[in-house]
Amino acid sequence: MTRGDRPWHQQAWFRIFWIGLVLWLAAVGVTYWTANANLIPTIVLLGSFLVPVTFASWSFEHSRRENHLTIERILAAFLVGGVMGVLGASVLESYLVHPSTWMYLVVGLIEEGVKLAAVWLMARRLAAHSTLDGIVLGAAVGFGFAAFESSGYALTALITVHGLSLRDLVSTEILRGLLAPLGHGLWTAILGGALFRTARRTGHLRLTGALFASYLGVSVLHALWDSMHGIALALTLVTTGAQWQWRLIDLGYDPRLTNQQAVLLTVYQWIGLLAISLIGLGWLRRERARGRREEAVTGTASPTILGAPPME
């Protein structure tokens, strides 16, 4: 029995989320009331890290696994792996990403590649590997990446031509917080599971055809996610575009959408994001099921957590 089997209100992830949410709301309220710009870093950090830390904790608590992952390794994966991923992606994208039809696919390949490399590094010297361990470690790296990336987007939204915008900062953090569980953490969890499943069979972390296929798959999901606005815009114009809008496109201008088209664009975009999320969640569920079967076959016992004895 794991901690994840306890009532949800007694689990650490639940306390982390609600305490963090209350503190973030308090920071936003006090900043709005006092106009104290010194509190902005507090809002950025709390808002950017709240959901990623919550879900990293949730994935750790809800996985039956051998006692190979410690809280120290999970924390290192979140912080070190997350920073390594962000820095590596930034350097590679500055050289390799250029405006083109395939731009978002290149971004997906780069970011999923650097996160996979970070998981690989964090998995060194583990005594053994299991698919469920890989999912947890991958989720930690992915959510760390998401947290640091979101803090950058939040700061960018804060700075406008009219000065600092608390409203734009808060709205950006809310949106990215809602979408965080369906992005980087999910995709890297899938990659971590695939990496560890290979290592479980061979005894070594290595690149195989199955792992490479998983890498390409999550990169495509990543690319579709990032390009969904453009895809939704294209679908909107194909289904409802007027002749004058197509003429503007031929001249190299972006056509202005009508109110009805703007609504349809939003609908298409959210339907697309939902479809991508369901594919990713279904894929992760299959990975978890494989991990459960592996443990059942090998007779793996439930782990101790933070040095505590196994729960009966």
Secondary structure, DSSP 4 states (H G I P E B T S, - for coil): --GGGS-GGGSHHHHHHHHHHHHHHHHHHHHHHH--GGGHHHHHHHHHHHHHHHHHHHHHHT----TT--HHHHHHIIIIIHHHHHHHHHHHHHHH--SSTTHHHHHHHHHHHHHHHHHHHHTTT-S---HHHHHHHHHHHHHHHHHHHHHHHHHHHHEETTEE-HHHHHHHHHHHHHHGGGTHHHHHHHHHHHHHHHHHHHSS----HHHHHHHHHHHHHHHHHHTHHHHHHHHHHHHH--HHHHHHHHTT-PPPPPHHHHHHHHHHHHHHHHHHHHHHHHHHHHHHHHHHHHHHHHTPPPPPSTTPPPP-
